[in-house]
Amino acid sequence: MGRELARWNTLCVLLRHMNKILLIILAIFLPPAAVAAKSGISQQFWINLILTLLFFVPGMIHALIVVI
């Protein structure tokens, strides 16, 4: 029972890290999608969408701040 629980905890930690890595990759290529995946269609999403449409790099930086 103890080994199974340890394996399950390890798997959960690994999946959380993989999720964060995928969000970071998404924030680099599609910043509004990363913000929407992290916080939903909220004020942060609209701010990021405007930043990305005006200038891509500020939108990417904002997405990385929200995701991390």
C-alpha positions as CSV (number, residue, x, y, z in Angstrom):
1,M,0.0,0.0,0.0
2,G,2.8,2.4,0.8
3,R,4.6,1.9,-2.4
4,E,1.4,2.4,-4.5
5,L,0.8,5.7,-2.6
6,A,4.4,6.8,-3.2
7,R,4.0,6.0,-7.0
8,W,0.7,7.9,-7.1
9,N,2.3,11.0,-5.4
10,T,5.2,10.9,-7.8
11,L,2.9,10.7,-10.8
12,C,0.8,13.6,-9.6
13,V,3.9,15.8,-9.1
14,L,5.2,14.9,-12.6
15,L,1.8,15.7,-14.2
16,R,1.8,19.1,-12.4
17,H,5.3,19.9,-13.8
18,M,4.3,18.8,-17.3
19,N,1.2,21.0,-17.1
20,K,3.3,24.0,-16.2
21,I,5.8,23.3,-19.0
22,L,3.0,23.1,-21.5
23,L,1.6,26.4,-20.3
24,I,5.0,28.1,-20.6
25,I,5.4,26.8,-24.2
26,L,1.8,27.9,-25.0
27,A,2.6,31.3,-23.5
28,I,5.5,31.8,-25.8
29,F,3.6,30.9,-29.0
30,L,0.0,31.8,-28.2
31,P,0.0,34.1,-25.2
32,P,-3.8,34.7,-25.0
33,A,-4.5,30.9,-25.1
34,A,-2.1,30.3,-22.2
35,V,-3.7,33.0,-20.1
36,A,-7.2,31.6,-20.9
37,A,-6.1,28.1,-19.9
38,K,-4.7,29.4,-16.6
39,S,-7.3,31.9,-15.5
40,G,-10.2,31.6,-17.9
41,I,-11.8,34.4,-19.9
42,S,-11.1,37.0,-17.3
43,Q,-9.7,40.5,-17.1
44,Q,-6.2,39.0,-17.4
45,F,-7.2,37.4,-20.7
46,W,-8.5,40.7,-22.2
47,I,-5.4,42.6,-21.1
48,N,-3.2,39.9,-22.7
49,L,-5.2,39.9,-25.9
50,I,-4.8,43.6,-26.3
51,L,-1.1,43.5,-25.5
52,T,-0.6,40.7,-28.0
53,L,-2.6,42.4,-30.7
54,L,-0.7,45.7,-30.2
55,F,2.8,44.2,-29.7
56,F,3.5,40.5,-29.5
57,V,6.4,40.6,-27.0
58,P,4.6,42.5,-24.2
59,G,1.7,40.0,-24.6
60,M,4.2,37.1,-24.3
61,I,5.8,38.6,-21.2
62,H,2.5,39.2,-19.6
63,A,1.4,35.6,-20.3
64,L,4.6,34.2,-18.8
65,I,4.0,36.3,-15.6
66,V,0.4,35.0,-15.4
67,V,1.4,31.4,-16.0
68,I,4.4,31.3,-13.7
